[in-house]
Amino acid sequence: MSTIPTTTLGANGPVVGVQGLGCMGMSDFYSDQFGDTGETESRATLERALELGVTLFDTADMYGYGRNEQLVGPFVQAHRDEVLVATKFAIERREDDPTYRAVRNDAAYIRQAVDASLRRLGVDHIDLYYMHRRNPEVPLAESVGAMGELVAAGKVRFLGLSEVNGAELREAYAVHPIAALQSEWSLFSRDVERTAVPAAAELGVAFVPYSPLGRGFLTGSFSNASELAQGDFRHYQPRFTGDNAAHNAALLAPVHKIAADRGATAAQVALAWVQQRSQVHGLPVIPIPGTRKRTRLEENVGAASLTLTQAELATLEPIAAQVAGDRYADMSSISK
């Protein structure tokens, strides 16, 4: 399999593969089983991704209470000149109290968080540092100003934001250039197209869609959260439970038909749709599907060479408007 094409991470950013790898599921959220076997396959998946041209690897300090950064760190160290590591701050969790969660955007916390991430990753700088969620009680000027100081100090190369709207992106960009905006974007989730995507295109900011496969739902690998392992966080997401799940599974019929007609998989069709948002909206789009498995990785990367026709895109166009249920049970930390 040949390596994937490249694009730039924002107007003045580095060159990256057009598809990245989300590493969260290697350590957290998607199962209650994360043992030695899973880590071994995860490490092999990281290496295989690089062989296929994936160069942007995405983690966060809250994934696995820091263990995901520790898992990814040795791989990044071994290929420091070939890969870009993205990590995030803002969502504070406590392992001794799994119900605790806070959003921290204050400057003191940011300075503390970046040093902790650098230690866990074992590197002297982070390539792309995101504010994971916004706390509206903290002025963006304070948060982005503190992030800009990290760039000046050499601890961070480029800045990113996650789940902000167009007005917030413009406000932040006025304080310091932003290289990337990471938010959920898929056939099932297109809210970002209202204000965030146009603002990113206008400013020359790359868009990094997370959950481009709808947390696996778009692949057809499950049709209801009741099929998933105990402890999987999708049990708490409204789209994947009860009547919502049955309704949403039926929406995937056009995806499966296109996949069958093209000799592709549903996952590849869904990812190709996301990749082609780049041409539709005029900005770099680098989705970061996540997996622990090399077989899934290779399937996902295959989407980079699949171009959907205008007729196929038209068939997929109505899906998002018909989806039942919110992305999260609690949408309070998501900017509208």
N, C-alpha and C positions, 0 to 999 in steps of 0.2 A: 504494500500500500504506500503510495507516494505521500509526501508531507503536504499539509494543508497550506492554502494561500496565507498571505500576511496582510495586515493593515496597521494603522498607527493608533496609538492610545491617545487620542485627542490631536488637536491641530499641531502641537509642537512636542508630542510625546514620542516614546520609543516604538519601534516596530514589534508587533506581536502576531502570533498566529490568530486567524479569524475565529477560532474557538479556544476558550480556556477550559480549565478544569476546576470545578467546585469541590473542595476537599471536606466540607462539613460532615457529610455522611460517613466518612471514614472513622469518625470518633463520636458522633452524637446524633440524637433525634430520630433517626430512621429505624432503629432497632435497639433492643436492650442487650444485644449480644455483640460485644466488641472485644474479642479475645486475641490471642497471639496469631491465630490463623488469619483473622481479618486484617491485622496489621501487616502480615507478610504479603498478602495479596494487594493491599493498599500501596505498599512500597513498590511492588512490581508494576502496579498501574501507573504510579507517578513516572517511573522510568520509561514505560512504554509510551506514555503521553508525549514525552519529550522526543522520543524517536519519531513520532508521527507529526511533529511540528507544533505541538501545543507548548506554548512558552509562558502563559499567564496562569499562575496557580493561586487560588483564592482560599483564604482561611480567615479566622477571626479569633480574638482573644477569648470570646465566650463559648466557642465550640469545644465541648468536652472539658470545660473549665480550664482551658489553656492547653490541654493535651493534644489538640489538633495541631497547634503551632509546633509543639514538640515533635509530633510525628512527621510533619512536613520539613522541619528544620534541617535534618541531615541531608535530605535530598537537595534542598536549596543550596546548602553549603558545598555539596559535591559538584554542583553545576552553576556556580554563582555567576559566571559570565554569560550563561546561555538562557537563564530563566528570570522571570520577574515574579516576585512574591508580593501578593496583596493581602493585607490584613486590616482589621477594623477594631475600633474602640467604641464605647458608649453604652453597651448593654452590660450592666453589672449583675452578675449572678453569684450565688454562694452555694458551694457544694454541701455545706452542713444545713442548708435551708433551701431545698429545691423550689419552694414556692416564692422565694424572694427574687424580685427583678426590678431594677431601676435603670433609668436612662440618664447618663452623666455626660454633660457637654462642657463642664467648667474647665478653665485653663489648667488648674492644678491637677485635676484628674487626668487630663490629656497628657501632661508631662509625665505623670506616673505610669500611665498605661503604655506609652510608647517604649519606655525603658524596660517594662516587664515583657513586652512582646519581643523586643530585640534580644533579651536574655533567652527566652524560650526558643526562638528561631535560631539563635546562635550566629547572628549576622551583625554587621556594623551599620547597616542601613536597610530600611524597608523601601521597596520600589514604589508601591502605591498604598497610601494610608487613607482609609475611609473613616468617616463618621458614620457609624452603623445605623443609628436612628437619631432624630433631632428631638431635643427637649425644648419646646417653645418658650420655656421660662428663662432660657439662657440666650442672650443675643447672639446671632450668627457671627457678628463682628468679633466677639470674644472667642468663640470656638475656632473659627477659621483663622483668626489672627494668631492664636496659639499654635494651630497646625502649621501656619506659614513660618513660625519661628523654628519649627522642627526641620523644615526644609533648609532654612538659613544655617542651622546647626549641623547639617549633613546627616541627620538621622533618618530623613525621609527624602525621596526624590520627587514624587508627584502626589497630589492630593485628590481625594475622591469623596463623594457624598453618596448616601444611600437613602432611598425612599423620601426624597424631597420633591416639591412641586417646582414648576417653572419659575415662579417669582422668587422662591428661596434659592434656587440655583443662581439666578442673576444676582441676587443680593450677596451671596457667598463669593461669586466670581469677581465682584467689584472689590473685595478685600484681598483675594489671592487667586491666581489662575487655578481652575479645577480641571483635571485631566479626564476624569471619568465619573459618570453617574451610574450607580448600580441600583436597579429596582426590578421587581418582578415584571416580566413581559413574556407573554406566550399566547397561543391561540385561545386560551381561556382567560387571560388577564391583559387587557389593553388600556386600562385607565391612564397609563403614562403618556398615551398619545395625545391627551387633551392639552397639557401644558408643559410637561417635563421634556418630552422628545423635541417639540419645536424649539424650546429654549436651548437645549443641548446642541441642536443643529446650528442654531444662530451663533452660539458662542464657540463652536469648534470643540465641543466636549464629546468624548466617546461614550457610548451607552453599553453597559455591561448587564445584560439580562440574567437575573438569577431565576431558578426554577423554570427554565424554558420548556421543560417537559411536564409542567404542572405537577411537580413532586412525584413524577412517575405515572400519574393518571393518564396522561396523553399517550403513553406507550402501550396501554392496554394490559399492563402487567397485573393490575388489580382493578376491580370495579366498585369496591366498597371497602371502607377502612376496617370493617369487621373481618376481612380476609388477612389483615396484617398482624404482625407479632405484637404481643402485649408490650407496652412501653413506647411504641411508635407514635410520634407526635401527631401523625395524620388522623389519629382517632379523634382529635380535638378540633379538626378543621371542618367547618360546615359543609364544604363542597363534596366531601368524601363520605358522608354519612347519610343513612336513611333515604328518604325520597329524593333528596338532592343528588345523591350518588347515582341512583337509577336514572334520573333525568339527564344528568351530565354524561353518563356512559353512552346513552343513546345519541348524544351529539357527535360522537366520534365516528359515526358511520362513514362520512365523507373522507375522513383521514385514512381509515382502513381501505376504502375503495381506491384512493389514489395510490396508496402504498402497494396494493396488489397489482394495479395497472402498471406501476413503474418498477416492479421487482425490488421494492424497498421495504423498510419497516415503518410502522406508525411513528416511531421515535424519529426516524430520519426525515419523514415528511414534516413533522412538527418543528424540528430544528431548522430544516431548510426554510420554512416559513419565517422563522425568527431572523435567520441570516439575511433573507431578502428584504427585511425592513430597512437595511442599510441603503439599498437603492430607492426604496419608496420614500424615505424621509431625508436622505442626503446626509448621513453621518456614519462614522464607524460603529458597527455593532458587533460585539464580541460576547456571545452567550457563554455561560459557564455551567453546562450540565455537570451534575455530580455523580460519581459512581466509585465503588470500591473494586470493581471487576474489570479486568482487561478486555473481556469479551464485549461488555457494554461500551467501554471506551472506544473500541475500534468501530463498533456500530455507530456511535455518536459522531465520531470524526468523519465517517463516510458521508454524513449529511453535508459536509462542506463542499462536496462536488456535485450535489443534487440541486438543480435549478427547476423550480416549479413554473409551469406555464401560466399565462394570464388567466386561462380558463380554470385551471386548478386553484389559483389564488382566489378567483371569484367564488368558487364553490366553498372555500374555507372562510370567506369574509364574514358571513353572518354568525359564526359559532359563538364568539365572545359575548355578544349581546343576549344570548339565550342561556348563559350559564347561571345556575341557581346556587346561591350561597356565597358568603363573603370568603375572602382569602384566609382570614384569621378569625377565630372566635372573638377576639378583641382587636379592633382596628384603630384603637385610640392613639397608637404611636405612628400611624401612617398619615402623611400629609396628603391633603386632597387638592 
